[in-house]
């Protein structure tokens, strides 16, 4: 408290001169807080540190960032710091910490930052919204928007009468009921956009309907509210209602028929090398404040002007560039000030105290009115769902999202406060309701999604690996592609198996730009037997209704379409999965489950360069591959392309070698190679590595009890090899040999002897399993790429002279078990054999 007393001690008012010199009264660093500029910096730092700290604490609960900002607004309001008071020795009255940090003379700057954050965020969301979605889905969007705004408005007006909720003094009861109805019925458009982007709720139909409906409802609500204020407000504060509507129409006309053609013309004039230069973007950014101020001058809220301008900006490279440049700054640096400024001078604790001539239980009555508004929105969403055959679960999800309360409602209340329609208690109740409603969105939607899945579970499938699917049955493959450079090698590999029925789901894994919602874009008709897919964090839309994510999937789609046209037994479906890198494995898993895939093919994170070297193109791809290997619901194959799968069909990987050591992964690779061997023109060589008989007998005698599992694995390997040799006994293009080696050094030497005889090698990821672990255990000490296993890592290393393509296969071995589980915790025997390496890499 002594420090705070010093800050407000008047004897230090003139200690610091503008030239940096100090007065004779002494040096006091806290006198810096008396300067407005220094105080603004302290306010900005405090707001950002508080909101970021709360966001960090809420991160394990997967709550959206806006919830941390709402809680930060309460922490920085008079509710908390307004009760920390101190008394100065020279000042006659006590000062609170809130008065010290946010004095009235300086809070205007916080409100300015909040105003800029609001209009720029509304501009960005409107700019990214594709109006073609509204046009194509108007049969769903307009009924939802009308029902979820009109019905709650009428319900609030009726509830105000039933609960006998009186208007504050100096306000008419009718005006109070109408404005409160608008505050509780207008969709929280910016909040909903952030919820869809950050909470990652189950969307599907919900994601296609709720955001356009919120935009439509928001626009018409603001227009109706502005007209309402024009009718009830003083004549000298706003234009007449008719003139205000005409002026608003002129604002829309200027944005649509003047600014939009100007931006299109400027876009055509820019060079092809730099279609969106910094001057072009600066012009668009500079138009936002004038548009907002124009709307405010007319009588609307400034956010409406930013909304209209954002919708008028032509979609294309300009919107993508503006989003990339502005979004992070607006969301992280400016938008927290919008929430803080909306909660300015709001004491939440005043809710429980009776003030003035308020009736008893005033806060409870107000809470009852808000509950009626929420139930009315839920009922409205359910009521309109039969019009377009929307399931009740998804209609409830729409109602929950449309019931969110955010800063737009608080802004309406601020307008009502300025016009003496509302008091501080109503703002406090609404602030608490905003925190509760936002925090409950994810749990409620997750519960609704779980109930839907419980009632309509996704059809289970059993053919999760090649062992269960059979040799000549329909093979269902999910082919993952990151760039167009991956497509030729993936299609070349699939060409080796297209002589049997082959169903391919081509998935373009595209990295999301900015905090936009994850999206699964369906480019063509997908197999009707699939459920595509019930993801808990991704919206599924068609390519025509997809928003602008600056993702060009057309070259990849065309590559797979050409592959389908060349083959008679192939069906291809194309998807684009837009998400963050860390969520891509979860997306691939959900897609594979919905597609009931037997095999997932992913490209290696290194690509071949023109000089024949392997270059690490994107390090994030490696993390994605590891995540897919760990969580895949079926078998996985990693393709290391070295140019042998690209070219004329007659030359594609005609000489294939399978290195068989034993274990589930090698057996899966053997079954995959068997499919390739059935194709004319493919020459397959299977080399089985076995332990020298003398050494194997000595080891078995020394560890008779320990190696019982290895014997079982060996018998299974023998059975698979016998069946393979029986099927291809008369096949001239298939060769089977056995190499007896004593240890891993002998195995490596034998592999190097094969040299460049083959243009593709196949191997299991966990080569050897338990049956021949002694042949590969020494290689683990030198493994650099664990996702390829010891043999796969050897084949792609610089020490291996042959520059052949490599296919590393991992078999799906159980519902809740992966090869990683086998590596890390399946048996004590393997960890003992691996020695120090196991303890270092476990």
N, C-alpha and C positions, 0 to 999 in steps of 0.2 A: 504494500500500500504506500510505502514511502516513495517508491519510484513514481507511482501514479500521482501522488500529491505533488511531486516535483514537476510532472508534466503540466499540471494545471496551475502552478504557482505564478501569479501575475508578475512577480518581480523579474522573471526571465523573459518577458515579452519582447524586449529589445536587445536581448543578448547577442543575437546573430545578425550581422549586417549582410547585405547582398553581396559585398565584396569578400565575404568569407572571414572577416576579422571578428574578434571576440571582445565583449565588453568586460569591464573591470569586475563585474559581479562574479565572475568565474565561468569555467567551461562546463556546460551541461549538454550532453549529446541528445537528451530527450527533448530539448527545445526544437529539434528538427521536426517534431510532430506538429508544430504549430503552422507549418507551411502547408498550403493546400496541395501543392504538387506532391510533397512527401506523404501527406495523408492519403492521397489517391493511390499512390504506389502501395502503401501499407494495406489499404482496403482490398486492392486487387490481389495481393499476395495472400491475405487472410481468406478471401473467398475461394481462391483456387486451391489453397492448401487444405481448407476444411472440406470442400466437396471431393477432392481427390482422396483424402484420408478416409472419408465415409465410403467412397466407392471401393477402396481397397478392402475395407472391413466387410462389405457386402458381397465381394466377389465370390466367396465360396457358396453363397446362396443363389448365385446366377440371377441377380436382380438387375434391372436396367440402370443406366447411369443417371437418368432423370430422378430416380428415387433418392440417390445420394444427394442430388441438388436440392430436392424438397426437404430432406432431413437437415441439410446444411443451412437452408433458409430458416428453419426453426431454431437451430443452434445459434445462428447469428442474429436472431430477432430479439426483441425485448423479453421473450419468454425465458431465456437463459441468461444472457449477458446483461440484460436490463435489470437483473436483480443483484448484480455485483456492484455495490455502491461504495464510495469512499468520500471522505470529507477533506477538503483542503484547509490548511491552516489560515489561509487568507481569504478563502471564498466563503460566503455566508451559507450557501446551500451545498448539499451533497451532489456529487456527480456519479453517474452510473457508467459502467464499462461500455455500454451501448452508446451513450451520449459522447463518450470519448472517441470511439472508433468511427461512428456514423453520425456526426453532428449534422444538423439540418443544412448548414451552409455548404456541406461537401457531398451530401447524398445525391445531389443532382447529377454528378458525374457517373455515379453507379447506375442511375436510371438511364443515362444516355447510353452507356455500354449495354444495358439490358434492352433498350429500344433497338439498337443496332443488331444485337444478337437475335432478337425476335424477327425483325423484318428480313434479315439475310437468311435465317433458317427457313422461314416460310417461302422465300424466293427460291432457295435451293430445292426444297421438297417439291414445290410446284413445277420447277424447271425440269426435274427428273421424272415427273409423272407423265406417262404417255396418255394423251387425250384419246387416242384410238381405243384404249381399253374402255373408257366411259362410253364412247359411241357404240362399240361392239356389244357391251354388256348393259346397255341402258335399261333393258327390261328387268334387270336385277338391281342395278345401282340406284335408280330413281325411286322405286318403291321402298327400298331399305332406307335411303336418305330421308324421304318424306315421313315414313312411319316413325323412325327413331328420333325425329326432331319435333314433329307436330304433336304426336301422342304424349310425350313427356311434358311438353309445354302446357297442354291442356290439363294434364294430371297435376302439375305443380300449382296451377291457378286454382284448381278445385281443392287441392290439399291445403293451400293457404287459408281457404275459407273454412274447411273442416277443422283444421287444427287451431283456428283462430289466432293465426300468427299476425300480429299487428305490425304495421310499418313504423319505422322510426319517425321521430318528430320531424316536421317540415317536409314530409313526403306523403303523397297521395297513395291510398291503399291499392288502387287499380294499377298505378304506375309501378309500385313496389312488386306486386304479384307478377306483372308482365316481365319486368326486367329480371327478377329472380328466376322466372321460368326459362327465359333465354339463357341465363347463366348456367342452369342445370341441364339444359337440353342441347346446347350447341356442342357439336362433336369436338373433342380435343385433338384437332388435326395434327399439329406438330408433335404432341405427346404420343399419339397413336403411331405416327411414322417412326418415332424413335423406339417405341415398344416393338414394332415389327422388325426393326433393324437390330435391336440389342437383345431382347428377351428370347428371340428365336422360338416363337410359339408355333404350334401346328396350324398351318394355313390352308393349303389346297384351295378349295372354293372360297374359303374365308379371306385369304390374302388377295384374291382377285376382286372381291366385292367390297371389303370393308374400307380400304383406303380411298378408292374413287367415291364411295358413298359419303365418306367423311368430308372429302373436298366439296362435293355438291352441297351437302348439308351445311358445311361451314360457310360457303359463299352466300347461300340464301338466308342463313341465320343472321349473318352480319348485315346483309341488306335490310332484312326485316327489322333488325335491332336499330339500325341507323334511322330508318323511317319512324320507328317507335320513339326514339329520342327526339326526332325533329317535331313530332306531334306534341310530346309532353314537355319539351324543354322550352326555355325562354326564346322569344322570337329573335332576339339579337345574337344568339349563340350559334345558330345554324341556319342554313338556307331553308326555305319552305320545302315541304316534302316533295312536291312535284318537281321543283327545280333541282332538288338534290338527286332525284332519280335520273333526271335528264343529264345532269353533270356526271353522274356515275357512268351512264351509257357513253358519254363522250370520252371518259377516261378509258373505258374498254375499247372504244373505236380507235383512239390514238395508239394504244398498245398493239392492237391486232392489225390495223390497216396502215399504220405509219412506222412504228418502231420495228415490227416483225419484218416487213419488206426491206427496211433499211439494213437490218442485220443479215438478211439473206443476200442482199446486194453486196455488202461488205465481205461476206464469206466467199462470194464468187471472185471478188477482186484480189483476195489474198493469194499468195503463191502456193503452188502444190506442195512444195517442200515444207512450208510452214503455214498450214491452213488456219491455225489459231495462234496468232502472235499476241504478245503481251499488250499491245495497244488496243487490239480488238477486245480482249477480255476486260481491260481497264475501262473501256467505254461502257460495256454491259454492267459492270459492277457500279459504275458511277450513276447509272440510271435508276438504281434501286431506291436511294433516298428521295429523289424527286418524285418517283411514283408513289412512295409511301406518304410523303408530305402532301401530294395532290389529293390523295384519298382523305387525309385528315382535314384538309381545307374544305373539301366538299361536305364533310360531316361523318364520313365512315371512319373506321379504325385504320390506322396506317398499314396494318398487316394485309388488309384487303388490296391495297395498291401493289404491294410486293407480290401478292398471290397472282394478280392479273398479269403483271409483267413476267413472272416466271412461267406462266402458261403460254405466253406469247413468244418466248424465246424459241427459235427453231431447233429441233432435235438434231443431234449429230455430233461432230467433233467438238463444237463449241460447248455443249452441255457437259460432255465428258471432261473437257479441260477445266471448265469452271468448277465442276464438282471436285476434281482432283486437287485444285489449287485452294479452294475456299473451305471445303467441308470440315476438315479437321480443325482449322483455326476457329471457325464459327462454333462448332459443337464443343470444343474443349475450352476455348478462351473466352468466348462472348456469351454463349447461351446460359452458363451459370448465373451471370448477372441478371438475366431476365427473371429467373426464379427468385433470386435474392431481392430484386427491386419490387417484385409483386408482393412479397411478404414484408415489405418495409413497415415498421411501426405496428406490427401485428403481434399482440400478446395472446398466445394460445391459452395461457392460464386464466385469462379473463373470461373464458367460456363458462366456467363454473361459478362465477360471481355475478350477482344480480346488480344491475346498474340502472340508476334513475328510476323511471316509471315502467320498466320492463315487467311483463307479467311473470308469474312463477313458471319454472321449467321452460324458459324461453329457448335455451339451447336444445333441449329434448324435442321441443316442437319443430325447431329448424332441422334437427337430424331426422325427424319423421318425414318432413317434406322431402328431404334429399333421398331418403329410402324409397319413397313413393316414385320419385323421378327415376331411380335406378331400376326398380321393378317395372316401370312403364317402358323403359328402353328394352329390357329383356322381353317383355310381352310383345312389344312392337316387332322385334326381330323374329320371334316365333310366329307371330300372326301372318307376316308376309312370306314366310318360307314356303308354304304350299303353293304360292303363285309360280315359283320356278323350281319346284321339287327339290328343295334344299333339305338335307337331313336335319332333324331337330337338334342333334348335337352341334352341328356347324352353325345353325341359326342361334343357338345359345352362345357360341363363341363370338359371333358377330355382336350380339347384345352386350356381352362382357366388354369387348373392345370399344364399342360405342358409348359405354357407360364410364369410361375413364374421365377423370377430372384433372385439369391441368392449368397452366398459366393463362390460357385463353379465358377460362371462366373467372380466374382471379382478376384479369384485366377488365372484364365486364364489371366486376364488383368495384374495382378502382374507379371506373367511370361513374358507377352508381354512387360511390362515396363522394366524388367531386360534385355531383349534382344533389348531394344530401339525401340520397335514396336509401343507402345502406350505412350501417355502422361497423365499428371494428370487430364486434363479436361475430357478425356474419362472415367476415373475412377469415377470422380465426377458425371457425367451424369448417369452412371450405378448405382451408389449408390442411387441417387434420384429415379431412375426407380425401384430399388428393393423395396424401401419403398412404392411407389405408387402401384406397382403390388401386393405386399403382402397384403396391406390394402384393395384392391379391390376384393380379392378372395372371401371372405365370402359374401359381398353384391351381387356380380354377380351370384354366385352359388345359393344363396337364391332366387334371382329373377328368375333364370332359373327353379328352383324347383317349385316355386309358379306358374309359367306359365304352367309347366307340370301338376300340380294338377288342375289348372283352366281348362285346356283343357280336362283332363281325371280325373275327380274327383272320389274319392273312393265311391263305392256304399254305400248309406246310409241304415241304418237298423233301424227298429222301436222296435224290441223286446229287449229293454234294461233292462227290469226287468221281474220278473215272472208274474206280473200282466198283462203285455202286451203279453207275450208269450203263455199263456194258460197252463192248467194243464198237458195235455198229449202230447203236441207238442215236437218237437226236442229241447232238452236243450243244449245250447252251453256254455261250461265252460272253462275258462282259469285257470288252476291250477298252482299256483306259488310254487316253491320248492327252498329252499336255500341249504339244505344238504340232504343226503340220509336218515337221521332220520326223515325228514318231509314226505317222500314218502309213507310209509305204512299207516299213519293216513289219508293222503289226499285220497289215493285210497280206504281206508276203508269207508270214508264218501261218495265218489262217488258211491261206491257199493250199497249204500242205494237207489240210484236213477237210477240204470242201468236197471230197468225193463221197462223203457220207452226209446225211442231213445235218446242217449246221445253222444254228440261230445265233446271231451276233447282236449284241447291244453295244453300239459304239458310244462311248461317253467322253466328251471333251471336258476335262477338268480345268476350269478357268479360274484364275485367282480374282477375287472380288476387289473392286476399287472403291475405297471409302467404306463407311459404315452402312452400306445399303443392305437390304435383306437378302439372305441367301436364296438362290433361285434354281429350280430344276426346269429347264426349257425343253419341251418335247417338240422335235422338229418334224416328225411324221407320225403316222399311225403306228402305235406300239402294239405288240402282240396282245390280243384281247384277253388271253388267259392270265395276264399278269396284272398285279396290283401295283401301280407305279406312282411313287411308292408312298407308304405312310411314314413320312419322315417327321420327326418332332421339331425340326428347325428349318424346314425348307418349304418354300412355296412352289407348287407345280403349276406351270402355265404352258400354253402353247407358244410357238415361236412368234405368231402374229400379235399375241398379247403381252409379250415379254417387254419389260422396260429397257431403257438404254443402259447397258452395262459396259459398253465399249468392248464387246467380245465378238470377234469375227470367227464363227465356227463353220462358215460355208466352205472353205477349202477342205477342211477335215471331213465334212459331210459328203462333199463331192468325191473324195478319195474312196470312201466306203461304198458310195453308190456305184462307182466304177467297178469296184470289187464284186458287188452283187450282180451287176450286169454280166460280168465274165463267167460267173458260176451259176449253175442250174440248181444246186441244192442249198443255196444260201438265202436266208432272210435277214435283213439288216434293219435295225431300229436305231435312230440317232437321238442322243440327248446331249445337253450342255448343262453341266453342274457348276454353278457359279458360287463360290464360297471361299472362306479363308483356308489357308493350307492346313491348319491344324484340325479342321472339321472335314477335310476331304476323305480320310479313311472311313469316318462314320457315314458319309454320303455314299461311298462306294459299297459299303456293307449293306445299307438299306436298298440300294439299287439292285445288288446281287440277290438279296432275299426276295425282292419284288419280282425280279426276272426269273427266279428259281434257277440260278446259274450253277453250272458244274465247275467252271473254271473262270478265274479272273486273270487276265493278261495285262501286265503293267510294263512300261518301258523303263530301262535303266536310266539313272540320272546323268550318265555320261554319254555323249554323242561323238560320232566319228567326225574328225575334221578333214580338211582337204589334204593335209600332209600325212594322213593315216594314224594320227594320235587320237586318244580318247580324251575329250575335254569335258570338264565339269560345267555344264551349262547352267543348271539351277540347283543349288544345294538343298532347297526346300523339297525338291522331288524325292530325294533320298529319304527324308523324314516321312513323306507321304507313303512311300513304298514300305517302310518299316511298320507304319501304322496299319496298312492293309494286311501285311503278313500276320500281324498280331491278332487282328479282329475279324479276319475274313470268315464268312459263313460257308465257304467252299474252298476248293483247291486254288492255289495261286501259282502263276508262272511269271518270272522276271526275264524279260528279253533284253540281252545285250547285243545290239546291232552293230555289226562291223561291215556292212555293205553287201553281205551275201544273200539278203532277203529282198533286195531291191533290184529290179531289172526284168529281163524277159522271163516268162513263166517257165520255160524249159530249163533255165539256169538257176532257178530259185532253190538254194540249199539242196542240191541233188545228192550230196554225200553227207549223211548224218551219222554221227557216232554217239552212242549212249555208253557212258561210263557207269557201270553198275557195281556198287559196293554192298548194297543191302539196306534194309530198313524201309519204312513206309514211304518216304519221299522218293527213293530210288524205284520202288515198285510203281508209284504213280508215274514217274518219268518213263518207265518201261511200257506202261499202258498207253501213254501219249505217243511214244515212238512207234508202237504197234499200229496206231491209226495212220501215222505218216507213212509207214512201210506199205500200206495198202494202196497208196497212190502210185500210179505208173510213173516211172522215171526217177523215183526216189531210191537210193541205195543206202541201206541201213546196216551199220556195224555195231554190234553189241559186244562190249568187252566187260566180262565179269572178273573182278579182282577178288581172289580168295587167299586166305592165309595159308602159308606153307604148312603141309600136313604135319611135319615133325614138330614145328613150333606150336601149331594149334593143339596137338595132342598134349604137349607139355603144359601149356597154359590151362587146358581143361583139367588136367590132373591136379594142378596147384590150386585152382579155384573152382572146385567141382560144385559146391553149393551156390557160389555167387553167380556163376554163369548160366544158371538154369534158364533165365529169361533170354539170354543170347541164343541158347539152343532153340528155343521156341521161334525166335525171329529168324534164325537160320533155316528152320524147316519151312516157314512161310515163304522165305525167299526162294528156296529150292522148288517149291510147288509152283510159284509164278514163273520161274525160269523154265521148268519142264513144260508148262502149258504154252509158253511162248515158242519154245523150240518145236513143239508138236504142230502148232498152227502154221509155222513158217518153214517147216522141214523141206518142202519142195519149192520154196520161193528162192529163185536164183539171186535176187537183189538183196537178200538178207543174209548177213554173216554173223555167226556167233563164235566167240573165242573166250577162253579163260586164261587169266594170267595169275600164276601163283607167286606171291611176294611175301617177304618176311616182315616188313614194317612199312612205315609211311615213306621212307626214303626210296624203297623199291617201287612203291606205287607211283611216286612222282617221276622216277626215272622211266617207268613204263609209259606214263602219259606223255612225257617229252619225246619218247621215241616215235609216237604216232605223228608228231610234227604237223605238216600242212596237208595231210592226206584228206582231210574233211573240211567242209566249209561251215558246219554247225555242230557243236557239241551239246549234248543234253546230260544233265546230272541232277540228282536230288539235292535239295538244300542241306538237309542233315544226312549227308551221305554216310553210309556205314551203319547207321542206327546202333543197335546193340550187338548185332551179329558179327560185324567186322569193324568195331570201334578202334581196335588196335592199329588198323591200317591208316586211320586219319587223325588219331588223337594228337600226334606230334605236330600236325599242321595248324592246330588251333593257336599255337604260340605265335604264328606269323600272319594270322588272318587280319586283313585290313577292313574288308567289307563283310560284316557278319550276315547281312541280308542275303549274300550269295552262298554262304557256307564255305567249308575249307576247300573243296574241289572247285567250286565256281570261282572263288577268289583266286585260286591258282591259274585258272584258265584265262582270266582277264588281266592278270598281272603282266608286267613287262618282262618277267623271267620266262614266260611261255612264248616261244618263238612264233607259233602259228597264230595269225590274226583271223581267227574264226569267230563267227557269232556263237553266242552261248545262251542256252535256255535252262534256267534253274527252276525246278519244280518243287513245290511244297504241297503235300497232301493234307486235306482236311481230315482230322483224325477223331473228332468228337464234338459234341454240341458245345461244351465249355472247355475244350482243350485245344491248344495249338502247339506247333513245334517249339515255339518259345517256351511254353510250359514244360515240354520235354527237356529242353536245354537247361532250364533253371531249377526244376524241382522234381523231376520224375523219378530219378533213382540215385541212390548213394553210390552205386557202382560206377556210374559214369563220372561223377564228380571226383571220385577217388582216382580214376584213371587219368583224368585231365590234370590233376595235381594243382600246381600253383596257378595255372591259367584260370581254372574254375573260380578260385577265390578272388581273382583280380577282375574278372569280367562278369560275374554272376548277375 
